[in-house]
Amino acid sequence: DYADHDYCLSKALETYGHEYAMHFPHHEWPAGRDKKLSPNHAKLLASGAQMGAYNGWERANWFAQDGDDTSEAATETWSREGPWVKRVEEEVEACTNATGVLDMPGFSRYTLSGAGAAEWLRGQIAGALPKAGRMNLGYFTDSRGRIVTEVTIIRWGEDDFWIMTAAVAQWHDLEFLQSRLPTDGSLTMTDITKEWSTALVTGAQSRDLLSGIVEGADLTKGWLTLQDATIAGVPCKLMRISFCGELGWEVHTSFEDSKAAYEAIRDAGAKPFGMYALNSMRIEKGYRTWKGDLSTDYTLLEGGMERFIRFDKPQDFIGKAALLAEKDAGVKKMFVTMTVDAPFADAPYMSTIWNGDEVVGETTSGDWGFRVNKSIALGVVKAELAAPGTELEVEIFGARCKAVVHADQPLWDPENDRIRA
């Protein structure tokens, strides 16, 4: 919906003109930008936001301060060190010990309703459905048990759902889900992505901050709960969840009302943070991202997601037989979290993992974890090398770096005490 003539022309020229250019990890290509803007765009820029494009939506990657080098040239480096590092660390600090807020337009979301919607979903996802008034993750697999997509299932009533997914998955997931709907027209699925927006509010002081500006909400309600409320005089939906791994809520409002909500949160003292800080925090929790850690390259078992499979449920979801056969035969590859001795840069997607002179796997994502003060890589390796304490090497831009496999749990707050506070 943003790929108009201007976008296609400017992107074609940029792509062809840089056919052999390097793709640096913190570089944003400038052509075809500002196609889909949040109502808060001007405020973000005034606060120093350095923007990135996500399915055409402009979101803040990090917030610069006076004197920081925000030139494109500063991003043309393989090094993790750059003008963003100090600022991202400060943003993570606010999200950990105070309150941070991320303006996040473009969350893909679809309504699902009609008699039998719940039963249809049970027959599609590998796991279970949430109860009404709650939310959880759902995984769709293909006939081989491989991961097609991950969605958040939000249940308002018996057969009344929202399905939410990544911004970049909007058309992929909509077409995929619609292709599996019953052909009798009994269920309705509608894309409402552009009608809503989201503010991620997170940090140890986030409950105190929200209690001063939200009305009609019970902020003591537990993890993965939903409720309607009012913020800054506008209606909102509060979802008790945080991709940062801290106490937090997603504040969902109509697209137009997101400006009033965001400004109220900022005025109450929340520090703005960006996508770089979010990625750093999610990788410390071992949270997966779509088309990186989660893709049809891996089965749900290889992706370390067996806890989201209900093999004993009566519904024969697509991929169930393949996953049962794989489980009985023994999984050949396993998902791992590693810390890496990487002094220069963090592991990019598809970095080679070595055991001696043997290639034994690949990374699916990597970043610096400011809360644990380590370089972290997620990846998939041969099953016999997935035991905690196993020493491997990750090849980062030509240099092999020592890596250690950790237990299958978050590196930060492994018991989830902070997120459930």
RODO-2510 file (C-alpha; in nm, 4 decimals, decimal comma):
residues 421
     n   res          X          Y          Z
     1     d     0,0000     0,0000     0,0000
     2     y     0,3043     0,2311     0,0028
     3     a     0,4738     0,1051    -0,3125
     4     d     0,3420     0,3786    -0,5408
     5     h     0,5116     0,4958    -0,8609
     6     d     0,7464     0,7296    -0,6743
     7     y     0,8525     0,4552    -0,4347
     8     c     0,9068     0,1964    -0,7073
     9     l     1,1080     0,4367    -0,9218
    10     s     1,3299     0,5670    -0,6406
    11     k     1,3873     0,2199    -0,4975
    12     a     1,4664     0,0740    -0,8391
    13     l     1,7283     0,3422    -0,8983
    14     e     1,8738     0,2974    -0,5494
    15     t     1,8840    -0,0808    -0,5721
    16     y     2,0383    -0,0894    -0,9182
    17     g     2,2812     0,1882    -0,8326
    18     h     2,4007    -0,0004    -0,5240
    19     e     2,3866    -0,3526    -0,6613
    20     y     2,7287    -0,4348    -0,5161
    21     a     2,7119    -0,2074    -0,2149
    22     m     2,7753    -0,3279     0,1389
    23     h     2,4713    -0,3705     0,3624
    24     f     2,5930    -0,2412     0,6975
    25     p     2,3965    -0,3511     1,0054
    26     h     2,2946     0,0000     1,1198
    27     h     2,2538     0,1631     0,7802
    28     e     1,9117     0,2703     0,6507
    29     w     1,8680     0,3140     0,2758
    30     p     1,7226     0,6625     0,2179
    31     a     1,5122     0,6218    -0,0987
    32     g     1,1352     0,5729    -0,0839
    33     r     1,0942     0,6934     0,2719
    34     d     0,8212     0,8706     0,4724
    35     k     0,5438     0,6716     0,3092
    36     k     0,3523     0,5815     0,6262
    37     l     0,3826     0,8126     0,9251
    38     s     0,2611     0,7928     1,2832
    39     p     0,0581     1,0871     1,4187
    40     n     0,3599     1,1295     1,6503
    41     h     0,6143     1,1580     1,3697
    42     a     0,6873     1,5280     1,4177
    43     k     0,7324     1,4846     1,7932
    44     l     0,9669     1,1919     1,7397
    45     l     1,1846     1,3939     1,5035
    46     a     1,1867     1,6878     1,7439
    47     s     1,3109     1,4467     2,0136
    48     g     1,6053     1,3381     1,7995
    49     a     1,4598     1,0184     1,6552
    50     q     1,6691     0,8468     1,3902
    51     m     1,4139     0,6633     1,1825
    52     g     1,3911     0,3255     1,0137
    53     a     1,1327     0,1851     0,7718
    54     y     0,9259    -0,1183     0,8754
    55     n     0,6846    -0,2288     0,6056
    56     g     0,6784     0,1363     0,5015
    57     w     0,6036     0,2623     0,8530
    58     e     0,8543     0,5063     0,9958
    59     r     0,9625     0,4093     1,3480
    60     a     1,2399     0,5450     1,5689
    61     n     1,5524     0,3284     1,5755
    62     w     1,7263     0,5417     1,8407
    63     f     1,7181     0,8950     1,9779
    64     a     2,0152     1,1217     1,9179
    65     q     2,1178     1,4123     2,1372
    66     d     2,2893     1,7372     2,0465
    67     g     2,6383     1,6697     1,9165
    68     d     2,5739     1,3099     1,8069
    69     d     2,6803     1,2254     1,4534
    70     t     2,3598     1,1430     1,2667
    71     s     2,5102     1,1405     0,9180
    72     e     2,4550     0,8475     0,6853
    73     a     2,8337     0,8034     0,6719
    74     a     2,8407     0,7275     1,0457
    75     t     2,6269     0,4171     0,9840
    76     e     2,8478     0,2788     0,7070
    77     t     3,0472     0,0530     0,9370
    78     w     3,0501    -0,3114     1,0429
    79     s     3,1317    -0,2133     1,4020
    80     r     2,8728    -0,2160     1,6784
    81     e     3,0335     0,1032     1,8024
    82     g     2,8700     0,4157     1,6675
    83     p     2,6886     0,7279     1,7859
    84     w     2,3842     0,5151     1,8679
    85     v     2,5532     0,2911     2,1278
    86     k     2,5513     0,5283     2,4247
    87     r     2,1980     0,6430     2,3491
    88     v     2,0632     0,2895     2,3139
    89     e     2,2266     0,1973     2,6450
    90     e     2,0504     0,4937     2,8080
    91     e     1,7200     0,3885     2,6556
    92     v     1,7612     0,0334     2,7872
    93     e     1,8437     0,1752     3,1304
    94     a     1,5179     0,3737     3,1314
    95     c     1,3194     0,0668     3,0224
    96     t     1,4789    -0,1347     3,3017
    97     n     1,4740     0,0944     3,6035
    98     a     1,2323     0,3745     3,5135
    99     t     0,9802     0,3903     3,2249
   100     g     1,0325     0,3907     2,8514
   101     v     0,7824     0,4373     2,5684
   102     l     0,8057     0,3263     2,2056
   103     d     0,5662     0,4634     1,9448
   104     m     0,4935     0,1594     1,7296
   105     p     0,2564     0,2136     1,4387
   106     g     0,1979    -0,0647     1,1897
   107     f     0,1451    -0,3684     1,4098
   108     s    -0,0407    -0,5957     1,1670
   109     r    -0,3792    -0,6912     1,3091
   110     y    -0,6871    -0,8684     1,1826
   111     t    -1,0276    -0,9344     1,3331
   112     l    -1,1546    -1,2920     1,3302
   113     s    -1,5176    -1,3624     1,4131
   114     g    -1,8078    -1,5921     1,3370
   115     a    -1,9601    -1,9045     1,4858
   116     g    -1,6874    -2,1634     1,5166
   117     a    -1,3924    -1,9225     1,5025
   118     a    -1,2399    -2,0688     1,8182
   119     e    -1,2678    -2,4255     1,6949
   120     w    -1,1181    -2,3267     1,3590
   121     l    -0,8180    -2,1725     1,5359
   122     r    -0,7711    -2,4814     1,7517
   123     g    -0,7442    -2,6852     1,4331
   124     q    -0,4869    -2,4480     1,2845
   125     i    -0,2366    -2,3638     1,5571
   126     a    -0,0052    -2,6106     1,7268
   127     g    -0,0970    -2,5032     2,0788
   128     a    -0,3914    -2,3881     2,2865
   129     l    -0,6157    -2,0814     2,2778
   130     p    -0,6307    -1,8198     2,5521
   131     k    -0,9446    -1,7758     2,7575
   132     a    -1,1663    -1,4752     2,6868
   133     g    -0,9995    -1,1623     2,8244
   134     r    -0,6505    -1,3034     2,7750
   135     m    -0,3871    -1,3409     2,5037
   136     n    -0,1142    -1,5837     2,4026
   137     l     0,1141    -1,6818     2,1161
   138     g     0,0014    -1,9141     1,8394
   139     y     0,2144    -2,0979     1,5830
   140     f     0,1047    -2,2069     1,2380
   141     t     0,3061    -2,4803     1,0691
   142     d     0,3091    -2,6352     0,7236
   143     s     0,2678    -3,0051     0,6487
   144     r     0,6336    -3,0631     0,7412
   145     g     0,5896    -2,9039     1,0836
   146     r     0,7927    -2,6017     0,9757
   147     i     0,7133    -2,2569     1,1110
   148     v     0,4983    -2,0519     0,8734
   149     t     0,4215    -1,7715     1,1156
   150     e     0,3880    -1,6660     1,4776
   151     v     0,0874    -1,4585     1,5843
   152     t    -0,0481    -1,3091     1,9023
   153     i    -0,4020    -1,4319     1,9641
   154     i    -0,6167    -1,1812     2,1534
   155     r    -0,9496    -1,3193     2,2665
   156     w    -1,2323    -1,0769     2,3388
   157     g    -1,5109    -1,3363     2,3507
   158     e    -1,5938    -1,6976     2,2684
   159     d    -1,5607    -1,6493     1,8908
   160     d    -1,4281    -1,2930     1,8820
   161     f    -1,0541    -1,2504     1,8236
   162     w    -0,7806    -1,0173     1,7132
   163     i    -0,4846    -1,1781     1,5406
   164     m    -0,1713    -0,9616     1,5638
   165     t     0,1588    -1,0109     1,3898
   166     a     0,4719    -0,8272     1,2776
   167     a     0,4468    -0,5185     1,0566
   168     v     0,6513    -0,6837     0,7819
   169     a     0,4205    -0,9887     0,7875
   170     q     0,1028    -0,7942     0,7061
   171     w     0,0235    -0,9272     0,3597
   172     h     0,2008    -1,2591     0,3998
   173     d     0,0011    -1,3506     0,7080
   174     l    -0,3299    -1,2085     0,5854
   175     e    -0,3152    -1,4062     0,2616
   176     f    -0,1957    -1,7162     0,4435
   177     l    -0,4697    -1,7021     0,7069
   178     q    -0,7420    -1,6239     0,4572
   179     s    -0,6314    -1,9179     0,2443
   180     r    -0,7082    -2,1488     0,5354
   181     l    -1,0487    -2,0050     0,6263
   182     p    -1,3563    -2,2240     0,5727
   183     t    -1,4931    -2,1856     0,2210
   184     d    -1,8534    -2,1567     0,3416
   185     g    -1,8072    -1,7953     0,4514
   186     s    -1,8888    -1,8703     0,8150
   187     l    -1,5853    -1,6806     0,9433
   188     t    -1,4877    -1,3214     0,8734
   189     m    -1,1326    -1,1861     0,8799
   190     t    -1,0684    -0,8135     0,8297
   191     d    -0,7387    -0,6239     0,8177
   192     i    -0,7621    -0,3315     1,0652
   193     t    -0,3908    -0,2503     1,0743
   194     k    -0,4334     0,1136     0,9709
   195     e    -0,7163     0,1769     1,2168
   196     w    -0,5043     0,1239     1,5294
   197     s    -0,1654     0,2120     1,6738
   198     t     0,0355     0,1064     1,9768
   199     a     0,2571     0,2565     2,2451
   200     l     0,4866     0,0138     2,4280
   201     v     0,5173     0,1308     2,7903
   202     t     0,7705    -0,0623     2,9942
   203     g     0,9962    -0,0439     3,2977
   204     a     1,0025    -0,0908     3,6719
   205     q     0,8088     0,2331     3,7255
   206     s     0,5599     0,1866     3,4403
   207     r     0,2700     0,0882     3,6679
   208     d     0,3147     0,4025     3,8753
   209     l     0,3337     0,6179     3,5633
   210     l     0,0231     0,4690     3,4029
   211     s    -0,1772     0,4884     3,7263
   212     g    -0,1550     0,8665     3,7044
   213     i    -0,2886     0,8975     3,3495
   214     v    -0,5121     0,5925     3,2922
   215     e    -0,8718     0,5711     3,4137
   216     g    -1,0972     0,2677     3,4468
   217     a    -0,8173     0,0112     3,4568
   218     d    -0,7004    -0,2407     3,7139
   219     l    -0,3231    -0,2260     3,6788
   220     t    -0,2803    -0,5150     3,9206
   221     k    -0,4213    -0,7586     3,6623
   222     g    -0,1699    -1,0224     3,5687
   223     w     0,0476    -1,1124     3,2750
   224     l    -0,1269    -1,1639     2,9381
   225     t    -0,4542    -0,9992     3,0452
   226     l    -0,6615    -0,7494     2,8456
   227     q    -0,8835    -0,4601     2,9497
   228     d    -1,0545    -0,1504     2,8156
   229     a    -0,9634     0,1813     2,9743
   230     t    -0,9191     0,5524     2,9056
   231     i    -0,5954     0,7453     2,8652
   232     a    -0,5726     1,1214     2,8114
   233     g    -0,9494     1,1242     2,7601
   234     v    -0,9442     0,8701     2,4749
   235     p    -1,0441     0,5023     2,4832
   236     c    -0,7677     0,2443     2,4807
   237     k    -0,7072    -0,1251     2,5196
   238     l    -0,4383    -0,2246     2,7691
   239     m    -0,2530    -0,5481     2,7076
   240     r    -0,0271    -0,6729     2,9869
   241     i     0,2700    -0,7821     2,7796
   242     s     0,6211    -0,6591     2,7070
   243     f     0,8629    -0,7638     2,4318
   244     c     1,1326    -0,5926     2,6408
   245     g     1,1152    -0,8429     2,9243
   246     e     1,0208    -0,5858     3,1885
   247     l     0,7013    -0,4883     3,3669
   248     g     0,4932    -0,3252     3,0962
   249     w     0,1827    -0,2765     2,8881
   250     e     0,0926    -0,2228     2,5277
   251     v    -0,1445     0,0733     2,5002
   252     h    -0,3610     0,0312     2,1898
   253     t    -0,5683     0,3237     2,0639
   254     s    -0,7288     0,4278     1,7399
   255     f    -0,4697     0,5590     1,4966
   256     e    -0,5913     0,9167     1,5409
   257     d    -0,5978     0,8963     1,9214
   258     s    -0,2426     0,7630     1,9441
   259     k    -0,1108     1,1185     1,9459
   260     a    -0,2980     1,2123     2,2642
   261     a    -0,1993     0,8852     2,4338
   262     y     0,1685     0,9113     2,3405
   263     e     0,1959     1,2733     2,4495
   264     a     0,0329     1,1939     2,7849
   265     i     0,2806     0,9104     2,8435
   266     r     0,5750     1,1310     2,7506
   267     d     0,4466     1,4216     2,9626
   268     a     0,4185     1,1847     3,2597
   269     g     0,7932     1,1217     3,2385
   270     a     0,8491     0,8233     3,0105
   271     k     1,1720     0,8280     2,8103
   272     p     1,1333     0,7554     2,4380
   273     f     1,3187     0,4523     2,3100
   274     g     1,3603     0,2946     1,9701
   275     m     1,3783    -0,0323     1,7830
   276     y     1,7501    -0,0834     1,8539
   277     a     1,6849    -0,0878     2,2287
   278     l     1,3848    -0,3147     2,1782
   279     n     1,5910    -0,5643     1,9802
   280     s     1,8681    -0,5633     2,2400
   281     m     1,6212    -0,6391     2,5192
   282     r     1,4200    -0,9026     2,3341
   283     i     1,7330    -1,1020     2,2468
   284     e     1,8351    -1,1081     2,6149
   285     k     1,5009    -1,2783     2,6791
   286     g     1,5469    -1,5211     2,3908
   287     y     1,2330    -1,3879     2,2206
   288     r     1,2214    -1,4890     1,8544
   289     t     1,1507    -1,2668     1,5545
   290     w     0,9687    -1,3651     1,2361
   291     k     1,1705    -1,4495     0,9248
   292     g     1,4874    -1,4561     1,1326
   293     d     1,4571    -1,6909     1,4268
   294     l     1,1167    -1,8156     1,3074
   295     s     1,0816    -1,9331     0,9486
   296     t     1,0138    -2,2337     0,7287
   297     d     1,3848    -2,3149     0,7582
   298     y     1,3007    -2,4820     1,0901
   299     t     1,0336    -2,6979     1,2441
   300     l     0,8712    -2,5930     1,5698
   301     l     1,0825    -2,8540     1,7484
   302     e     1,4052    -2,7329     1,5881
   303     g     1,3031    -2,3777     1,6822
   304     g     1,2850    -2,4733     2,0498
   305     m     0,9104    -2,4136     2,0687
   306     e     0,7843    -2,7496     2,1945
   307     r     0,6227    -2,5764     2,4937
   308     f     0,3791    -2,4201     2,2453
   309     i     0,2710    -2,7562     2,1014
   310     r    -0,0223    -2,9556     2,2394
   311     f     0,0333    -3,3015     2,0961
   312     d    -0,2503    -3,4407     2,3087
   313     k    -0,5233    -3,2123     2,1796
   314     p    -0,7839    -3,3812     1,9578
   315     q    -0,7469    -3,1424     1,6656
   316     d    -0,5099    -3,2596     1,3928
   317     f    -0,3507    -2,9267     1,3089
   318     i    -0,1504    -2,9115     0,9875
   319     g     0,1988    -3,0406     1,0625
   320     k     0,1022    -3,2422     1,3704
   321     a     0,1857    -3,5799     1,2153
   322     a     0,5237    -3,4569     1,0928
   323     l     0,6112    -3,3114     1,4322
   324     l     0,5116    -3,6328     1,6116
   325     a     0,7291    -3,8336     1,3727
   326     e     1,0191    -3,5945     1,4257
   327     k     0,9807    -3,6132     1,8026
   328     d     0,9755    -3,9940     1,7947
   329     a     1,2819    -4,0107     1,5673
   330     g     1,4745    -3,7484     1,7623
   331     v     1,5293    -3,3856     1,6672
   332     k     1,8427    -3,3439     1,4546
   333     k     1,8915    -2,9685     1,5103
   334     m     1,8163    -2,7524     1,8120
   335     f     1,7757    -2,3834     1,8845
   336     v     2,0362    -2,2324     2,1174
   337     t     2,1200    -1,9090     2,2956
   338     m     2,4897    -1,8261     2,2974
   339     t     2,7089    -1,5560     2,4422
   340     v     2,9927    -1,4608     2,2100
   341     d     3,3378    -1,3127     2,2690
   342     a     3,2868    -1,0588     1,9942
   343     p     3,4919    -0,7432     2,0498
   344     f     3,4068    -0,5725     1,7203
   345     a     3,0563    -0,6610     1,6040
   346     d     2,7595    -0,8802     1,6908
   347     a     2,6608    -1,1823     1,4845
   348     p     2,4451    -1,0960     1,1828
   349     y     2,1746    -1,3253     1,0468
   350     m     2,3125    -1,6496     0,9039
   351     s     2,6606    -1,6283     1,0528
   352     t     2,8350    -1,9649     1,0336
   353     i     2,8698    -2,1637     1,3572
   354     w     3,1785    -2,3850     1,3766
   355     n     3,2861    -2,6776     1,5927
   356     g     3,6525    -2,7083     1,5137
   357     d     3,6731    -2,7353     1,1350
   358     e     3,3120    -2,8488     1,0955
   359     v     3,0173    -2,6218     1,0118
   360     v     2,7497    -2,7180     1,2637
   361     g     2,4845    -2,4484     1,2326
   362     e     2,3978    -2,0859     1,1730
   363     t     2,2892    -1,7855     1,3739
   364     t     1,9399    -1,6488     1,3294
   365     s     1,9991    -1,3133     1,5036
   366     g     2,2520    -1,1363     1,7220
   367     d     2,2903    -0,8158     1,9222
   368     w     2,4567    -0,6638     2,2259
   369     g     2,2716    -0,7169     2,5538
   370     f     2,3207    -0,4070     2,7666
   371     r     2,1584    -0,5581     3,0767
   372     v     2,3819    -0,8671     3,0731
   373     n     2,6782    -0,6803     2,9186
   374     k     2,7463    -0,9479     2,6584
   375     s     2,7176    -1,0111     2,2870
   376     i     2,4340    -1,2575     2,2294
   377     a     2,3571    -1,4794     1,9332
   378     l     2,0545    -1,6991     1,8761
   379     g     2,0932    -1,9862     1,6357
   380     v     2,0403    -2,3476     1,5389
   381     v     2,3051    -2,6198     1,5758
   382     k     2,3335    -2,9956     1,5616
   383     a     2,1382    -3,1427     1,8515
   384     e     2,4400    -3,3038     2,0156
   385     l     2,6024    -2,9599     2,0514
   386     a     2,3067    -2,7868     2,2198
   387     a     2,4001    -2,8759     2,5787
   388     p     2,4696    -2,5796     2,8110
   389     g     2,8406    -2,5101     2,8382
   390     t     2,9266    -2,6356     2,4896
   391     e     3,1988    -2,4193     2,3354
   392     l     3,1656    -2,3313     1,9673
   393     e     3,2785    -2,0532     1,7350
   394     v     3,0668    -1,7976     1,5492
   395     e     3,2151    -1,6460     1,2358
   396     i     3,1463    -1,2715     1,2329
   397     f     3,2545    -1,0854     0,9197
   398     g     3,5380    -1,3310     0,8617
   399     a     3,6609    -1,3619     1,2209
   400     r     3,5870    -1,6666     1,4342
   401     c     3,4721    -1,5721     1,7848
   402     k     3,4390    -1,8062     2,0824
   403     a     3,0788    -1,8791     2,1790
   404     v     2,9259    -2,0640     2,4733
   405     v     2,5860    -2,2330     2,4657
   406     h     2,3521    -2,1466     2,7534
   407     a     2,0505    -2,3194     2,9048
   408     d     1,7225    -2,2838     2,7149
   409     q     1,5987    -1,9899     2,9214
   410     p     1,6323    -1,6099     2,9150
   411     l     1,9730    -1,4656     2,9961
   412     w     1,7960    -1,1732     3,1644
   413     d     1,5499    -1,2449     3,4468
   414     p     1,5218    -1,6183     3,3695
   415     e     1,2396    -1,6669     3,6198
   416     n     1,0383    -1,3774     3,4663
   417     d     0,9977    -1,2120     3,8052
   418     r     1,0354    -0,8636     3,6594
   419     i     0,7921    -0,9087     3,3755
   420     r     0,5265    -1,0519     3,6094
   421     a     0,5794    -0,7970     3,8909
***
